[in-house]
Amino acid sequence: MKSYTLKKNGDTEELHLFEGDMTTEGCTSNSKSICKKMDKSESGGNVFACKNDKDARTKCAESGRKVCGICVSHLYTTYT
C-alpha cells in the first residue's frame, strides 16, 4: 500500500509530498519528492508521515498554498 509524507523544504519553507510504501515496520519514503524538485536531504522536518492518499489529501488541504501544486495534484490522479 502506498504511503505519503509531507516534508518542509528547509530553505524555501515550501511543502513537498514524498511517496513511499507501508511496511510492517512503518513506512518508507522516496529520496525525491513527487515533483522531483526536492531531495529528502533538503528537508527541514515532516508536516506528516505515513498517511494514505485520502488522509494525505485532507492534510495537504489543511496546509494550504505552501504545498507544491505538482506534488498534491498526484493525489487526485487516477491511473487505468
C-alpha positions in Angstrom: 0.0 0.0 0.0 1.2 3.5 -0.9 2.0 6.0 1.8 2.7 9.7 1.7 4.9 12.1 3.7 4.8 15.9 3.5 8.2 17.5 4.1 9.1 21.1 4.6 11.9 22.4 2.5 14.5 23.8 5.0 15.4 26.7 2.7 12.2 27.8 1.0 9.5 26.6 3.5 7.6 25.1 0.6 6.0 21.8 1.3 6.6 18.8 -0.9 5.0 15.4 -1.0 7.1 12.2 -0.9 5.6 8.8 -2.0 6.6 5.6 -0.2 5.3 2.2 0.9 3.7 1.0 4.1 5.8 -1.8 5.6 5.5 -3.9 8.7 8.0 -1.6 10.4 6.2 1.6 9.4 6.6 3.4 6.1 9.3 4.3 3.6 9.7 7.5 1.6 11.4 8.0 -1.7 14.6 10.1 -1.9 12.9 12.7 -4.2 9.6 14.4 -4.0 6.8 13.5 -6.4 7.6 16.7 -8.5 11.3 15.8 -8.4 12.2 19.4 -7.2 13.2 18.5 -3.6 15.6 15.9 -2.2 15.0 14.2 1.1 18.3 15.8 2.3 16.8 19.3 2.0 14.0 18.5 4.5 13.5 20.8 7.5 11.1 18.3 9.0 7.9 16.5 8.3 4.4 18.0 8.5 3.0 14.4 8.4 4.2 11.0 7.6 2.8 7.6 6.7 -0.6 8.8 5.5 -2.8 7.0 2.9 -4.0 9.0 -0.1 -7.3 10.1 1.5 -5.7 11.3 4.7 -2.8 13.0 2.7 -5.4 14.9 0.6 -7.1 16.2 3.8 -3.8 17.2 5.5 -2.5 18.9 2.3 -5.7 20.9 2.0 -5.3 22.0 5.6 -1.7 23.1 5.0 -2.9 25.5 2.2 -0.9 27.2 -0.5 2.5 26.3 0.8 2.1 22.7 -0.6 3.6 22.2 -4.0 0.8 22.1 -6.6 2.5 19.5 -8.7 3.0 17.1 -5.8 -0.5 17.5 -4.4 -2.1 17.0 -7.9 -0.7 13.5 -7.9 -3.1 12.6 -5.1 -6.0 13.4 -7.4 -4.8 11.4 -10.5 -6.4 8.0 -11.2 -4.5 5.5 -13.3 -6.2 3.0 -15.6 
